[in-house]
Amino acid sequence: MRDAVRRAAEICPIEVGVAIAGGDWKLTAVSKLSDGPLRFGELQRSIGPVSAKTLTRQLRALEADGVITRTVHPEVPPRVEYALTDAGRDLARVADAVGEWGRRYLADPRTH
């Protein structure tokens, strides 16, 4: 368990969720992976304006937290695929709910 998650666990379950899912592009990456495994470049293109460095950092954290798996296929050049775990599929439902909330928020002119 990453230190950030361990510290969050001492506070409350909501903070655990924020420690795991919070961060640039994490929920978007999880949402994009909900349709099935993607290679790094495919995932990066599907997300949009995210740098390779940022996406790599976030994918490593999601992997460390057991949300995604990273599979390296023994080919030349190596093919790396990212896929959701069971925990990742659960988190994808949360990501979809957050996305729907965002759509409703943007559609209501009273909110901003």
C-alpha positions in Angstrom: 0.0 0.0 0.0 1.4 3.4 -1.0 2.1 5.8 1.9 -0.5 8.3 0.7 -3.2 5.6 0.8 -2.0 4.4 4.2 -2.2 7.9 5.6 -5.6 8.4 4.1 -6.8 5.1 5.7 -6.1 6.7 9.1 -8.6 9.5 8.3 -11.6 8.0 6.5 -12.6 5.9 3.5 -13.4 9.0 1.4 -9.8 10.1 1.8 -8.7 6.6 0.6 -10.7 7.1 -2.5 -9.3 10.5 -3.1 -5.7 9.2 -2.5 -6.2 6.5 -5.1 -8.4 8.3 -7.7 -7.3 11.9 -7.2 -4.7 13.3 -9.5 -4.3 14.5 -13.0 -6.1 12.3 -15.5 -6.5 9.2 -13.2 -10.3 9.0 -13.4 -10.2 9.7 -17.1 -7.7 6.9 -17.7 -9.8 4.5 -15.7 -12.9 5.5 -17.6 -11.1 5.0 -21.0 -9.9 1.6 -19.9 -13.4 0.5 -19.0 -14.0 -0.5 -22.6 -11.0 -2.9 -22.5 -7.2 -3.0 -22.5 -5.3 -0.3 -24.3 -1.7 0.3 -25.2 0.0 3.3 -23.8 -0.2 5.4 -27.0 -3.8 4.4 -27.5 -4.7 5.5 -24.0 -2.8 8.7 -24.3 -4.5 9.6 -27.5 -7.9 8.8 -26.1 -7.4 11.0 -23.1 -6.2 14.0 -25.0 -3.7 16.7 -23.9 -1.8 14.7 -21.3 2.0 14.4 -21.4 3.7 11.0 -21.5 5.5 11.8 -18.2 2.3 12.7 -16.3 0.3 9.7 -17.7 3.2 7.3 -16.9 3.3 8.6 -13.3 -0.4 8.2 -12.8 -0.5 4.8 -14.4 2.2 3.6 -12.1 0.3 4.9 -9.1 -2.9 3.2 -10.3 -1.0 -0.1 -10.8 0.6 0.2 -7.3 -2.9 0.7 -5.9 -4.2 -2.4 -7.7 -6.6 -0.5 -9.9 -4.9 -1.4 -13.2 -2.6 -4.1 -14.5 0.3 -3.5 -16.8 1.2 -6.4 -19.1 4.4 -6.5 -21.1 4.1 -8.9 -24.1 7.4 -10.4 -25.1 7.6 -9.0 -28.6 10.0 -6.8 -30.5 9.3 -4.0 -30.0 7.7 -4.7 -26.6 3.9 -4.3 -26.5 2.6 -3.0 -23.2 -1.1 -3.1 -22.4 -3.0 -1.6 -19.5 -6.3 -3.1 -18.2 -8.6 -2.6 -15.2 -8.7 -5.0 -12.3 -11.9 -5.7 -10.5 -11.2 -2.7 -8.2 -10.6 -0.7 -11.4 -13.9 -1.7 -12.8 -15.6 -0.6 -9.6 -13.7 2.7 -9.8 -14.8 3.1 -13.4 -18.4 3.2 -12.3 -17.4 6.0 -9.9 -15.6 7.8 -12.7 -18.7 7.6 -14.9 -20.8 9.0 -12.1 -18.4 11.9 -11.6 -18.5 12.5 -15.4 -22.3 12.6 -15.4 -22.3 15.0 -12.4 -19.8 17.2 -14.4 -22.1 17.2 -17.4 -25.1 18.2 -15.3 -23.1 20.9 -13.6 -21.9 22.4 -16.8 -25.5 22.3 -18.3 -27.0 24.3 -15.4 -26.1 28.0 -15.8 -27.0 28.6 -12.1 -23.9 26.7 -11.0 -21.4 29.1 -12.4 
